[in-house]
């Protein structure tokens, strides 16, 4: 295990009261959905990392707003611990195009879900829907939860 957890950033993007999610595992390995984003690169701010990741995974350009959720994932079988910082984001350019290619080949699907539609899919973290559709400006902390596939 590394000496510290992996740090990642994720975008909470609401458009027409629907939340943008991407498939969490490439090649159809899982039906799990998550917010777009990814690992932080050294020497770049959290918002800059998030703008890069959102564009890579979705083709969208976003403005990064306030943080709204901190979540931890762990997989003890792989000695993996990740801390995700979620930010509210606003689309400033682009549209969802299913032919968009993620340069890393991980994200192959992207879709907006209503709050009701989210009850019929698997997504992580468990608190994402509640945070995304809340009016509150407070930051939520979602404690350590096991990774699921």
Secondary structure as GFF3:
##gff-version 3
##sequence-region A 1 149
A	DSSP	beta_strand	6	15	.	.	.	ID=ss1
A	DSSP	beta_strand	18	23	.	.	.	ID=ss2
A	DSSP	three_ten_helix	26	28	.	.	.	ID=ss3
A	DSSP	beta_strand	32	34	.	.	.	ID=ss4
A	DSSP	beta_strand	37	39	.	.	.	ID=ss5
A	DSSP	alpha_helix	46	58	.	.	.	ID=ss6
A	DSSP	beta_strand	61	75	.	.	.	ID=ss7
A	DSSP	three_ten_helix	76	78	.	.	.	ID=ss8
A	DSSP	beta_strand	80	93	.	.	.	ID=ss9
A	DSSP	beta_strand	110	113	.	.	.	ID=ss10
A	DSSP	alpha_helix	115	118	.	.	.	ID=ss11
A	DSSP	beta_strand	122	123	.	.	.	ID=ss12
A	DSSP	alpha_helix	128	132	.	.	.	ID=ss13
A	DSSP	beta_strand	140	146	.	.	.	ID=ss14
###
